[in-house]
Amino acid sequence: MGDGAEGLVDAQARIQDRLDELEQQRVRHGRIVKDPVREQQLQSLRLARTELERQSGVTEHPIRCQQLSQAIAELDRRIAMLTDQPA
């Protein structure tokens, strides 16, 4: 595997670890989730947004910065859509 692919695998592993950690916290705290699929989608979108913000902070190329900003705006739109829906 090339260096780029290893970075992707590492990022995916970190995201999965975070999802597992959040699931354990929900179980420990007895939080009842009305729609687990929706909650998972929201968490996934939030994690993706965090990763894009990190990339945006270190990217210097103006076109890539613009792409990241657009992607973050799209994630914000999707997050807002899911949070506005009744559970």
PyMOL Python script that loads the backbone (N, CA, C, O; Angstrom):
from pymol import cmd

cmd.read_pdbstr("""\
ATOM      1  N   MET A   1       0.838  -1.184   0.000  1.00  0.00           N
ATOM      2  CA  MET A   1       0.000   0.000   0.000  1.00  0.00           C
ATOM      3  C   MET A   1       0.880   1.243   0.000  1.00  0.00           C
ATOM      4  O   MET A   1       1.937   1.264   0.631  1.00  0.00           O
ATOM      5  N   GLY A   2       0.452   2.252  -0.693  1.00  0.00           N
ATOM      6  CA  GLY A   2       1.190   3.499  -0.690  1.00  0.00           C
ATOM      7  C   GLY A   2       0.887   4.298   0.563  1.00  0.00           C
ATOM      8  O   GLY A   2      -0.003   3.951   1.339  1.00  0.00           O
ATOM      9  N   ASP A   3       1.638   5.369   0.748  1.00  0.00           N
ATOM     10  CA  ASP A   3       1.463   6.200   1.939  1.00  0.00           C
ATOM     11  C   ASP A   3       0.064   6.793   2.017  1.00  0.00           C
ATOM     12  O   ASP A   3      -0.509   6.888   3.103  1.00  0.00           O
ATOM     13  N   GLY A   4      -0.488   7.193   0.881  1.00  0.00           N
ATOM     14  CA  GLY A   4      -1.828   7.777   0.868  1.00  0.00           C
ATOM     15  C   GLY A   4      -2.884   6.787   1.339  1.00  0.00           C
ATOM     16  O   GLY A   4      -3.791   7.140   2.092  1.00  0.00           O
ATOM     17  N   ALA A   5      -2.757   5.564   0.893  1.00  0.00           N
ATOM     18  CA  ALA A   5      -3.725   4.539   1.280  1.00  0.00           C
ATOM     19  C   ALA A   5      -3.609   4.224   2.771  1.00  0.00           C
ATOM     20  O   ALA A   5      -4.616   3.975   3.434  1.00  0.00           O
ATOM     21  N   GLU A   6      -2.382   4.232   3.298  1.00  0.00           N
ATOM     22  CA  GLU A   6      -2.203   3.974   4.727  1.00  0.00           C
ATOM     23  C   GLU A   6      -2.858   5.063   5.552  1.00  0.00           C
ATOM     24  O   GLU A   6      -3.443   4.786   6.598  1.00  0.00           O
ATOM     25  N   GLY A   7      -2.763   6.302   5.087  1.00  0.00           N
ATOM     26  CA  GLY A   7      -3.404   7.412   5.783  1.00  0.00           C
ATOM     27  C   GLY A   7      -4.909   7.263   5.793  1.00  0.00           C
ATOM     28  O   GLY A   7      -5.565   7.559   6.792  1.00  0.00           O
ATOM     29  N   LEU A   8      -5.454   6.805   4.682  1.00  0.00           N
ATOM     30  CA  LEU A   8      -6.903   6.596   4.581  1.00  0.00           C
ATOM     31  C   LEU A   8      -7.346   5.489   5.522  1.00  0.00           C
ATOM     32  O   LEU A   8      -8.372   5.609   6.192  1.00  0.00           O
ATOM     33  N   VAL A   9      -6.580   4.418   5.572  1.00  0.00           N
ATOM     34  CA  VAL A   9      -6.909   3.308   6.467  1.00  0.00           C
ATOM     35  C   VAL A   9      -6.847   3.781   7.911  1.00  0.00           C
ATOM     36  O   VAL A   9      -7.711   3.430   8.715  1.00  0.00           O
ATOM     37  N   ASP A  10      -5.827   4.581   8.249  1.00  0.00           N
ATOM     38  CA  ASP A  10      -5.709   5.117   9.599  1.00  0.00           C
ATOM     39  C   ASP A  10      -6.894   6.011   9.936  1.00  0.00           C
ATOM     40  O   ASP A  10      -7.429   5.928  11.042  1.00  0.00           O
ATOM     41  N   ALA A  11      -7.312   6.859   9.010  1.00  0.00           N
ATOM     42  CA  ALA A  11      -8.445   7.755   9.248  1.00  0.00           C
ATOM     43  C   ALA A  11      -9.720   6.948   9.445  1.00  0.00           C
ATOM     44  O   ALA A  11     -10.520   7.255  10.328  1.00  0.00           O
ATOM     45  N   GLN A  12      -9.912   5.927   8.634  1.00  0.00           N
ATOM     46  CA  GLN A  12     -11.101   5.090   8.771  1.00  0.00           C
ATOM     47  C   GLN A  12     -11.090   4.353  10.108  1.00  0.00           C
ATOM     48  O   GLN A  12     -12.131   4.199  10.747  1.00  0.00           O
ATOM     49  N   ALA A  13      -9.926   3.906  10.520  1.00  0.00           N
ATOM     50  CA  ALA A  13      -9.817   3.213  11.810  1.00  0.00           C
ATOM     51  C   ALA A  13     -10.140   4.162  12.956  1.00  0.00           C
ATOM     52  O   ALA A  13     -10.819   3.774  13.907  1.00  0.00           O
ATOM     53  N   ARG A  14      -9.657   5.411  12.874  1.00  0.00           N
ATOM     54  CA  ARG A  14      -9.957   6.402  13.918  1.00  0.00           C
ATOM     55  C   ARG A  14     -11.446   6.695  13.974  1.00  0.00           C
ATOM     56  O   ARG A  14     -12.019   6.806  15.057  1.00  0.00           O
ATOM     57  N   ILE A  15     -12.073   6.819  12.815  1.00  0.00           N
ATOM     58  CA  ILE A  15     -13.514   7.084  12.772  1.00  0.00           C
ATOM     59  C   ILE A  15     -14.278   5.913  13.377  1.00  0.00           C
ATOM     60  O   ILE A  15     -15.194   6.118  14.174  1.00  0.00           O
ATOM     61  N   GLN A  16     -13.917   4.702  13.011  1.00  0.00           N
ATOM     62  CA  GLN A  16     -14.607   3.535  13.557  1.00  0.00           C
ATOM     63  C   GLN A  16     -14.388   3.433  15.058  1.00  0.00           C
ATOM     64  O   GLN A  16     -15.316   3.100  15.794  1.00  0.00           O
ATOM     65  N   ASP A  17     -13.178   3.714  15.524  1.00  0.00           N
ATOM     66  CA  ASP A  17     -12.908   3.703  16.959  1.00  0.00           C
ATOM     67  C   ASP A  17     -13.786   4.713  17.680  1.00  0.00           C
ATOM     68  O   ASP A  17     -14.323   4.423  18.750  1.00  0.00           O
ATOM     69  N   ARG A  18     -13.931   5.894  17.099  1.00  0.00           N
ATOM     70  CA  ARG A  18     -14.760   6.935  17.715  1.00  0.00           C
ATOM     71  C   ARG A  18     -16.228   6.505  17.749  1.00  0.00           C
ATOM     72  O   ARG A  18     -16.912   6.722  18.749  1.00  0.00           O
ATOM     73  N   LEU A  19     -16.712   5.905  16.674  1.00  0.00           N
ATOM     74  CA  LEU A  19     -18.094   5.420  16.651  1.00  0.00           C
ATOM     75  C   LEU A  19     -18.300   4.349  17.717  1.00  0.00           C
ATOM     76  O   LEU A  19     -19.321   4.343  18.405  1.00  0.00           O
ATOM     77  N   ASP A  20     -17.337   3.447  17.855  1.00  0.00           N
ATOM     78  CA  ASP A  20     -17.432   2.402  18.874  1.00  0.00           C
ATOM     79  C   ASP A  20     -17.441   3.010  20.276  1.00  0.00           C
ATOM     80  O   ASP A  20     -18.208   2.589  21.142  1.00  0.00           O
ATOM     81  N   GLU A  21     -16.588   3.995  20.485  1.00  0.00           N
ATOM     82  CA  GLU A  21     -16.512   4.669  21.776  1.00  0.00           C
ATOM     83  C   GLU A  21     -17.839   5.350  22.121  1.00  0.00           C
ATOM     84  O   GLU A  21     -18.311   5.260  23.254  1.00  0.00           O
ATOM     85  N   LEU A  22     -18.430   6.023  21.151  1.00  0.00           N
ATOM     86  CA  LEU A  22     -19.712   6.684  21.386  1.00  0.00           C
ATOM     87  C   LEU A  22     -20.813   5.674  21.686  1.00  0.00           C
ATOM     88  O   LEU A  22     -21.675   5.931  22.526  1.00  0.00           O
ATOM     89  N   GLU A  23     -20.792   4.543  21.016  1.00  0.00           N
ATOM     90  CA  GLU A  23     -21.776   3.507  21.272  1.00  0.00           C
ATOM     91  C   GLU A  23     -21.638   2.983  22.701  1.00  0.00           C
ATOM     92  O   GLU A  23     -22.639   2.762  23.383  1.00  0.00           O
ATOM     93  N   GLN A  24     -20.414   2.788  23.147  1.00  0.00           N
ATOM     94  CA  GLN A  24     -20.189   2.329  24.516  1.00  0.00           C
ATOM     95  C   GLN A  24     -20.673   3.362  25.524  1.00  0.00           C
ATOM     96  O   GLN A  24     -21.236   2.999  26.557  1.00  0.00           O
ATOM     97  N   GLN A  25     -20.464   4.641  25.239  1.00  0.00           N
ATOM     98  CA  GLN A  25     -20.933   5.686  26.134  1.00  0.00           C
ATOM     99  C   GLN A  25     -22.453   5.678  26.219  1.00  0.00           C
ATOM    100  O   GLN A  25     -23.014   5.842  27.302  1.00  0.00           O
ATOM    101  N   ARG A  26     -23.115   5.491  25.103  1.00  0.00           N
ATOM    102  CA  ARG A  26     -24.577   5.448  25.098  1.00  0.00           C
ATOM    103  C   ARG A  26     -25.076   4.283  25.951  1.00  0.00           C
ATOM    104  O   ARG A  26     -26.047   4.420  26.696  1.00  0.00           O
ATOM    105  N   VAL A  27     -24.410   3.148  25.835  1.00  0.00           N
ATOM    106  CA  VAL A  27     -24.812   1.976  26.607  1.00  0.00           C
ATOM    107  C   VAL A  27     -24.588   2.235  28.098  1.00  0.00           C
ATOM    108  O   VAL A  27     -25.446   1.907  28.917  1.00  0.00           O
ATOM    109  N   ARG A  28     -23.447   2.819  28.455  1.00  0.00           N
ATOM    110  CA  ARG A  28     -23.131   3.093  29.857  1.00  0.00           C
ATOM    111  C   ARG A  28     -24.085   4.099  30.481  1.00  0.00           C
ATOM    112  O   ARG A  28     -24.487   3.939  31.633  1.00  0.00           O
ATOM    113  N   HIS A  29     -24.443   5.114  29.745  1.00  0.00           N
ATOM    114  CA  HIS A  29     -25.280   6.175  30.279  1.00  0.00           C
ATOM    115  C   HIS A  29     -26.767   5.880  30.114  1.00  0.00           C
ATOM    116  O   HIS A  29     -27.603   6.665  30.561  1.00  0.00           O
ATOM    117  N   GLY A  30     -27.100   4.785  29.494  1.00  0.00           N
ATOM    118  CA  GLY A  30     -28.495   4.395  29.346  1.00  0.00           C
ATOM    119  C   GLY A  30     -29.296   5.302  28.429  1.00  0.00           C
ATOM    120  O   GLY A  30     -30.520   5.372  28.533  1.00  0.00           O
ATOM    121  N   ARG A  31     -28.624   5.983  27.550  1.00  0.00           N
ATOM    122  CA  ARG A  31     -29.310   6.876  26.632  1.00  0.00           C
ATOM    123  C   ARG A  31     -30.131   6.052  25.640  1.00  0.00           C
ATOM    124  O   ARG A  31     -29.618   5.143  24.988  1.00  0.00           O
ATOM    125  N   ILE A  32     -31.381   6.383  25.545  1.00  0.00           N
ATOM    126  CA  ILE A  32     -32.260   5.680  24.610  1.00  0.00           C
ATOM    127  C   ILE A  32     -32.295   6.484  23.312  1.00  0.00           C
ATOM    128  O   ILE A  32     -32.613   7.673  23.303  1.00  0.00           O
ATOM    129  N   VAL A  33     -31.967   5.816  22.243  1.00  0.00           N
ATOM    130  CA  VAL A  33     -31.955   6.458  20.938  1.00  0.00           C
ATOM    131  C   VAL A  33     -33.225   6.048  20.202  1.00  0.00           C
ATOM    132  O   VAL A  33     -33.483   4.863  19.994  1.00  0.00           O
ATOM    133  N   LYS A  34     -34.011   7.046  19.812  1.00  0.00           N
ATOM    134  CA  LYS A  34     -35.280   6.763  19.139  1.00  0.00           C
ATOM    135  C   LYS A  34     -35.049   6.181  17.748  1.00  0.00           C
ATOM    136  O   LYS A  34     -35.744   5.251  17.338  1.00  0.00           O
ATOM    137  N   ASP A  35     -34.087   6.720  17.031  1.00  0.00           N
ATOM    138  CA  ASP A  35     -33.806   6.271  15.671  1.00  0.00           C
ATOM    139  C   ASP A  35     -32.297   6.047  15.534  1.00  0.00           C
ATOM    140  O   ASP A  35     -31.571   6.976  15.178  1.00  0.00           O
ATOM    141  N   PRO A  36     -31.820   4.845  15.807  1.00  0.00           N
ATOM    142  CA  PRO A  36     -30.375   4.601  15.796  1.00  0.00           C
ATOM    143  C   PRO A  36     -29.734   4.822  14.424  1.00  0.00           C
ATOM    144  O   PRO A  36     -28.575   5.228  14.344  1.00  0.00           O
ATOM    145  N   VAL A  37     -30.468   4.563  13.360  1.00  0.00           N
ATOM    146  CA  VAL A  37     -29.912   4.763  12.015  1.00  0.00           C
ATOM    147  C   VAL A  37     -29.666   6.253  11.786  1.00  0.00           C
ATOM    148  O   VAL A  37     -28.620   6.645  11.269  1.00  0.00           O
ATOM    149  N   ARG A  38     -30.631   7.073  12.171  1.00  0.00           N
ATOM    150  CA  ARG A  38     -30.495   8.525  12.017  1.00  0.00           C
ATOM    151  C   ARG A  38     -29.348   9.050  12.885  1.00  0.00           C
ATOM    152  O   ARG A  38     -28.566   9.894  12.447  1.00  0.00           O
ATOM    153  N   GLU A  39     -29.254   8.548  14.107  1.00  0.00           N
ATOM    154  CA  GLU A  39     -28.175   8.968  15.002  1.00  0.00           C
ATOM    155  C   GLU A  39     -26.814   8.587  14.416  1.00  0.00           C
ATOM    156  O   GLU A  39     -25.858   9.358  14.503  1.00  0.00           O
ATOM    157  N   GLN A  40     -26.733   7.407  13.826  1.00  0.00           N
ATOM    158  CA  GLN A  40     -25.470   6.975  13.214  1.00  0.00           C
ATOM    159  C   GLN A  40     -25.127   7.856  12.024  1.00  0.00           C
ATOM    160  O   GLN A  40     -23.965   8.211  11.825  1.00  0.00           O
ATOM    161  N   GLN A  41     -26.130   8.208  11.233  1.00  0.00           N
ATOM    162  CA  GLN A  41     -25.893   9.091  10.089  1.00  0.00           C
ATOM    163  C   GLN A  41     -25.395  10.454  10.549  1.00  0.00           C
ATOM    164  O   GLN A  41     -24.455  11.006   9.977  1.00  0.00           O
ATOM    165  N   LEU A  42     -26.039  10.997  11.597  1.00  0.00           N
ATOM    166  CA  LEU A  42     -25.611  12.293  12.128  1.00  0.00           C
ATOM    167  C   LEU A  42     -24.182  12.227  12.633  1.00  0.00           C
ATOM    168  O   LEU A  42     -23.376  13.112  12.345  1.00  0.00           O
ATOM    169  N   GLN A  43     -23.866  11.184  13.381  1.00  0.00           N
ATOM    170  CA  GLN A  43     -22.515  11.047  13.916  1.00  0.00           C
ATOM    171  C   GLN A  43     -21.495  10.912  12.789  1.00  0.00           C
ATOM    172  O   GLN A  43     -20.411  11.494  12.853  1.00  0.00           O
ATOM    173  N   SER A  44     -21.840  10.152  11.767  1.00  0.00           N
ATOM    174  CA  SER A  44     -20.950   9.980  10.630  1.00  0.00           C
ATOM    175  C   SER A  44     -20.703  11.313   9.914  1.00  0.00           C
ATOM    176  O   SER A  44     -19.571  11.630   9.548  1.00  0.00           O
ATOM    177  N   LEU A  45     -21.769  12.082   9.720  1.00  0.00           N
ATOM    178  CA  LEU A  45     -21.634  13.394   9.077  1.00  0.00           C
ATOM    179  C   LEU A  45     -20.783  14.339   9.925  1.00  0.00           C
ATOM    180  O   LEU A  45     -19.959  15.084   9.395  1.00  0.00           O
ATOM    181  N   ARG A  46     -20.985  14.303  11.228  1.00  0.00           N
ATOM    182  CA  ARG A  46     -20.193  15.168  12.112  1.00  0.00           C
ATOM    183  C   ARG A  46     -18.716  14.792  12.087  1.00  0.00           C
ATOM    184  O   ARG A  46     -17.846  15.662  12.075  1.00  0.00           O
ATOM    185  N   LEU A  47     -18.439  13.489  12.078  1.00  0.00           N
ATOM    186  CA  LEU A  47     -17.047  13.049  12.002  1.00  0.00           C
ATOM    187  C   LEU A  47     -16.416  13.435  10.660  1.00  0.00           C
ATOM    188  O   LEU A  47     -15.257  13.847  10.610  1.00  0.00           O
ATOM    189  N   ALA A  48     -17.170  13.301   9.594  1.00  0.00           N
ATOM    190  CA  ALA A  48     -16.664  13.696   8.276  1.00  0.00           C
ATOM    191  C   ALA A  48     -16.373  15.193   8.249  1.00  0.00           C
ATOM    192  O   ALA A  48     -15.371  15.627   7.680  1.00  0.00           O
ATOM    193  N   ARG A  49     -17.255  15.978   8.866  1.00  0.00           N
ATOM    194  CA  ARG A  49     -17.058  17.429   8.916  1.00  0.00           C
ATOM    195  C   ARG A  49     -15.789  17.773   9.690  1.00  0.00           C
ATOM    196  O   ARG A  49     -15.026  18.648   9.283  1.00  0.00           O
ATOM    197  N   THR A  50     -15.568  17.088  10.797  1.00  0.00           N
ATOM    198  CA  THR A  50     -14.364  17.315  11.595  1.00  0.00           C
ATOM    199  C   THR A  50     -13.113  17.013  10.782  1.00  0.00           C
ATOM    200  O   THR A  50     -12.134  17.757  10.834  1.00  0.00           O
ATOM    201  N   GLU A  51     -13.149  15.929  10.040  1.00  0.00           N
ATOM    202  CA  GLU A  51     -11.995  15.563   9.209  1.00  0.00           C
ATOM    203  C   GLU A  51     -11.757  16.598   8.112  1.00  0.00           C
ATOM    204  O   GLU A  51     -10.609  16.954   7.843  1.00  0.00           O
ATOM    205  N   LEU A  52     -12.815  17.084   7.478  1.00  0.00           N
ATOM    206  CA  LEU A  52     -12.660  18.100   6.435  1.00  0.00           C
ATOM    207  C   LEU A  52     -12.150  19.419   7.017  1.00  0.00           C
ATOM    208  O   LEU A  52     -11.368  20.123   6.377  1.00  0.00           O
ATOM    209  N   GLU A  53     -12.588  19.748   8.219  1.00  0.00           N
ATOM    210  CA  GLU A  53     -12.077  20.964   8.874  1.00  0.00           C
ATOM    211  C   GLU A  53     -10.584  20.830   9.145  1.00  0.00           C
ATOM    212  O   GLU A  53      -9.829  21.788   8.984  1.00  0.00           O
ATOM    213  N   ARG A  54     -10.160  19.633   9.558  1.00  0.00           N
ATOM    214  CA  ARG A  54      -8.740  19.400   9.805  1.00  0.00           C
ATOM    215  C   ARG A  54      -7.943  19.569   8.507  1.00  0.00           C
ATOM    216  O   ARG A  54      -6.900  20.223   8.481  1.00  0.00           O
ATOM    217  N   GLN A  55      -8.458  18.966   7.439  1.00  0.00           N
ATOM    218  CA  GLN A  55      -7.783  19.077   6.147  1.00  0.00           C
ATOM    219  C   GLN A  55      -7.729  20.528   5.686  1.00  0.00           C
ATOM    220  O   GLN A  55      -6.715  20.982   5.155  1.00  0.00           O
ATOM    221  N   SER A  56      -8.820  21.246   5.890  1.00  0.00           N
ATOM    222  CA  SER A  56      -8.892  22.644   5.476  1.00  0.00           C
ATOM    223  C   SER A  56      -7.854  23.493   6.216  1.00  0.00           C
ATOM    224  O   SER A  56      -7.304  24.444   5.661  1.00  0.00           O
ATOM    225  N   GLY A  57      -7.601  23.138   7.460  1.00  0.00           N
ATOM    226  CA  GLY A  57      -6.638  23.888   8.252  1.00  0.00           C
ATOM    227  C   GLY A  57      -5.196  23.737   7.783  1.00  0.00           C
ATOM    228  O   GLY A  57      -4.367  24.610   8.037  1.00  0.00           O
ATOM    229  N   VAL A  58      -4.897  22.647   7.109  1.00  0.00           N
ATOM    230  CA  VAL A  58      -3.519  22.406   6.676  1.00  0.00           C
ATOM    231  C   VAL A  58      -3.318  22.551   5.172  1.00  0.00           C
ATOM    232  O   VAL A  58      -2.188  22.484   4.688  1.00  0.00           O
ATOM    233  N   THR A  59      -4.405  22.750   4.433  1.00  0.00           N
ATOM    234  CA  THR A  59      -4.319  22.855   2.976  1.00  0.00           C
ATOM    235  C   THR A  59      -3.982  24.283   2.576  1.00  0.00           C
ATOM    236  O   THR A  59      -4.556  25.242   3.091  1.00  0.00           O
ATOM    237  N   GLU A  60      -3.051  24.401   1.658  1.00  0.00           N
ATOM    238  CA  GLU A  60      -2.631  25.728   1.200  1.00  0.00           C
ATOM    239  C   GLU A  60      -3.144  26.058  -0.200  1.00  0.00           C
ATOM    240  O   GLU A  60      -3.248  27.231  -0.559  1.00  0.00           O
ATOM    241  N   HIS A  61      -3.460  25.053  -0.978  1.00  0.00           N
ATOM    242  CA  HIS A  61      -3.876  25.280  -2.355  1.00  0.00           C
ATOM    243  C   HIS A  61      -5.275  25.891  -2.372  1.00  0.00           C
ATOM    244  O   HIS A  61      -6.200  25.318  -1.796  1.00  0.00           O
ATOM    245  N   PRO A  62      -5.448  27.049  -3.023  1.00  0.00           N
ATOM    246  CA  PRO A  62      -6.741  27.750  -2.959  1.00  0.00           C
ATOM    247  C   PRO A  62      -7.920  26.965  -3.543  1.00  0.00           C
ATOM    248  O   PRO A  62      -9.032  27.049  -3.021  1.00  0.00           O
ATOM    249  N   ILE A  63      -7.694  26.215  -4.601  1.00  0.00           N
ATOM    250  CA  ILE A  63      -8.794  25.446  -5.190  1.00  0.00           C
ATOM    251  C   ILE A  63      -9.216  24.329  -4.248  1.00  0.00           C
ATOM    252  O   ILE A  63     -10.408  24.071  -4.081  1.00  0.00           O
ATOM    253  N   ARG A  64      -8.244  23.666  -3.632  1.00  0.00           N
ATOM    254  CA  ARG A  64      -8.570  22.601  -2.670  1.00  0.00           C
ATOM    255  C   ARG A  64      -9.300  23.191  -1.464  1.00  0.00           C
ATOM    256  O   ARG A  64     -10.240  22.582  -0.954  1.00  0.00           O
ATOM    257  N   CYS A  65      -8.881  24.358  -1.008  1.00  0.00           N
ATOM    258  CA  CYS A  65      -9.574  25.029   0.103  1.00  0.00           C
ATOM    259  C   CYS A  65     -11.027  25.305  -0.266  1.00  0.00           C
ATOM    260  O   CYS A  65     -11.926  25.134   0.557  1.00  0.00           O
ATOM    261  N   GLN A  66     -11.251  25.731  -1.502  1.00  0.00           N
ATOM    262  CA  GLN A  66     -12.611  26.002  -1.972  1.00  0.00           C
ATOM    263  C   GLN A  66     -13.430  24.709  -2.002  1.00  0.00           C
ATOM    264  O   GLN A  66     -14.591  24.692  -1.595  1.00  0.00           O
ATOM    265  N   GLN A  67     -12.818  23.633  -2.486  1.00  0.00           N
ATOM    266  CA  GLN A  67     -13.516  22.347  -2.521  1.00  0.00           C
ATOM    267  C   GLN A  67     -13.890  21.896  -1.115  1.00  0.00           C
ATOM    268  O   GLN A  67     -15.000  21.416  -0.883  1.00  0.00           O
ATOM    269  N   LEU A  68     -12.960  22.053  -0.180  1.00  0.00           N
ATOM    270  CA  LEU A  68     -13.232  21.651   1.200  1.00  0.00           C
ATOM    271  C   LEU A  68     -14.337  22.497   1.811  1.00  0.00           C
ATOM    272  O   LEU A  68     -15.181  21.981   2.543  1.00  0.00           O
ATOM    273  N   SER A  69     -14.339  23.785   1.519  1.00  0.00           N
ATOM    274  CA  SER A  69     -15.389  24.667   2.035  1.00  0.00           C
ATOM    275  C   SER A  69     -16.757  24.258   1.498  1.00  0.00           C
ATOM    276  O   SER A  69     -17.746  24.256   2.230  1.00  0.00           O
ATOM    277  N   GLN A  70     -16.803  23.915   0.221  1.00  0.00           N
ATOM    278  CA  GLN A  70     -18.064  23.469  -0.372  1.00  0.00           C
ATOM    279  C   GLN A  70     -18.525  22.147   0.245  1.00  0.00           C
ATOM    280  O   GLN A  70     -19.712  21.951   0.503  1.00  0.00           O
ATOM    281  N   ALA A  71     -17.584  21.261   0.472  1.00  0.00           N
ATOM    282  CA  ALA A  71     -17.930  19.970   1.071  1.00  0.00           C
ATOM    283  C   ALA A  71     -18.440  20.158   2.501  1.00  0.00           C
ATOM    284  O   ALA A  71     -19.393  19.495   2.911  1.00  0.00           O
ATOM    285  N   ILE A  72     -17.812  21.053   3.256  1.00  0.00           N
ATOM    286  CA  ILE A  72     -18.253  21.339   4.619  1.00  0.00           C
ATOM    287  C   ILE A  72     -19.656  21.944   4.594  1.00  0.00           C
ATOM    288  O   ILE A  72     -20.494  21.598   5.426  1.00  0.00           O
ATOM    289  N   ALA A  73     -19.913  22.833   3.655  1.00  0.00           N
ATOM    290  CA  ALA A  73     -21.241  23.441   3.536  1.00  0.00           C
ATOM    291  C   ALA A  73     -22.291  22.365   3.224  1.00  0.00           C
ATOM    292  O   ALA A  73     -23.399  22.405   3.757  1.00  0.00           O
ATOM    293  N   GLU A  74     -21.942  21.418   2.371  1.00  0.00           N
ATOM    294  CA  GLU A  74     -22.869  20.330   2.046  1.00  0.00           C
ATOM    295  C   GLU A  74     -23.136  19.460   3.273  1.00  0.00           C
ATOM    296  O   GLU A  74     -24.274  19.065   3.524  1.00  0.00           O
ATOM    297  N   LEU A  75     -22.088  19.166   4.033  1.00  0.00           N
ATOM    298  CA  LEU A  75     -22.283  18.390   5.256  1.00  0.00           C
ATOM    299  C   LEU A  75     -23.159  19.152   6.246  1.00  0.00           C
ATOM    300  O   LEU A  75     -24.019  18.558   6.896  1.00  0.00           O
ATOM    301  N   ASP A  76     -22.950  20.453   6.365  1.00  0.00           N
ATOM    302  CA  ASP A  76     -23.784  21.273   7.247  1.00  0.00           C
ATOM    303  C   ASP A  76     -25.245  21.205   6.818  1.00  0.00           C
ATOM    304  O   ASP A  76     -26.145  21.117   7.654  1.00  0.00           O
ATOM    305  N   ARG A  77     -25.470  21.246   5.510  1.00  0.00           N
ATOM    306  CA  ARG A  77     -26.831  21.174   4.987  1.00  0.00           C
ATOM    307  C   ARG A  77     -27.474  19.833   5.350  1.00  0.00           C
ATOM    308  O   ARG A  77     -28.632  19.783   5.765  1.00  0.00           O
ATOM    309  N   ARG A  78     -26.714  18.756   5.189  1.00  0.00           N
ATOM    310  CA  ARG A  78     -27.244  17.427   5.501  1.00  0.00           C
ATOM    311  C   ARG A  78     -27.487  17.256   7.000  1.00  0.00           C
ATOM    312  O   ARG A  78     -28.485  16.663   7.409  1.00  0.00           O
ATOM    313  N   ILE A  79     -26.579  17.774   7.806  1.00  0.00           N
ATOM    314  CA  ILE A  79     -26.747  17.706   9.261  1.00  0.00           C
ATOM    315  C   ILE A  79     -28.002  18.468   9.669  1.00  0.00           C
ATOM    316  O   ILE A  79     -28.793  17.981  10.476  1.00  0.00           O
ATOM    317  N   ALA A  80     -28.185  19.662   9.112  1.00  0.00           N
ATOM    318  CA  ALA A  80     -29.364  20.460   9.428  1.00  0.00           C
ATOM    319  C   ALA A  80     -30.637  19.735   9.009  1.00  0.00           C
ATOM    320  O   ALA A  80     -31.641  19.778   9.720  1.00  0.00           O
ATOM    321  N   MET A  81     -30.599  19.076   7.867  1.00  0.00           N
ATOM    322  CA  MET A  81     -31.748  18.337   7.381  1.00  0.00           C
ATOM    323  C   MET A  81     -32.125  17.206   8.353  1.00  0.00           C
ATOM    324  O   MET A  81     -33.301  16.996   8.649  1.00  0.00           O
ATOM    325  N   LEU A  82     -31.121  16.494   8.835  1.00  0.00           N
ATOM    326  CA  LEU A  82     -31.391  15.383   9.744  1.00  0.00           C
ATOM    327  C   LEU A  82     -31.820  15.865  11.128  1.00  0.00           C
ATOM    328  O   LEU A  82     -32.653  15.225  11.769  1.00  0.00           O
ATOM    329  N   THR A  83     -31.271  16.969  11.592  1.00  0.00           N
ATOM    330  CA  THR A  83     -31.632  17.459  12.925  1.00  0.00           C
ATOM    331  C   THR A  83     -32.999  18.133  12.927  1.00  0.00           C
ATOM    332  O   THR A  83     -33.638  18.219  13.976  1.00  0.00           O
ATOM    333  N   ASP A  84     -33.457  18.610  11.776  1.00  0.00           N
ATOM    334  CA  ASP A  84     -34.762  19.256  11.699  1.00  0.00           C
ATOM    335  C   ASP A  84     -35.899  18.239  11.590  1.00  0.00           C
ATOM    336  O   ASP A  84     -37.057  18.567  11.850  1.00  0.00           O
ATOM    337  N   GLN A  85     -35.570  17.024  11.211  1.00  0.00           N
ATOM    338  CA  GLN A  85     -36.611  15.998  11.070  1.00  0.00           C
ATOM    339  C   GLN A  85     -37.078  15.556  12.450  1.00  0.00           C
ATOM    340  O   GLN A  85     -36.268  15.431  13.368  1.00  0.00           O
ATOM    341  N   PRO A  86     -38.370  15.319  12.601  1.00  0.00           N
ATOM    342  CA  PRO A  86     -38.843  14.781  13.870  1.00  0.00           C
ATOM    343  C   PRO A  86     -38.334  13.347  14.049  1.00  0.00           C
ATOM    344  O   PRO A  86     -38.259  12.580  13.089  1.00  0.00           O
ATOM    345  N   ALA A  87     -37.992  13.008  15.270  1.00  0.00           N
ATOM    346  CA  ALA A  87     -37.418  11.677  15.533  1.00  0.00           C
ATOM    347  C   ALA A  87     -38.465  10.592  15.482  1.00  0.00           C
ATOM    348  O   ALA A  87     -38.149   9.419  15.680  1.00  0.00           O
TER     349      ALA A  87
END
""", "prot")
cmd.dss("prot")
cmd.show_as("cartoon", "prot")
cmd.util.cbc("prot")
cmd.orient("prot")
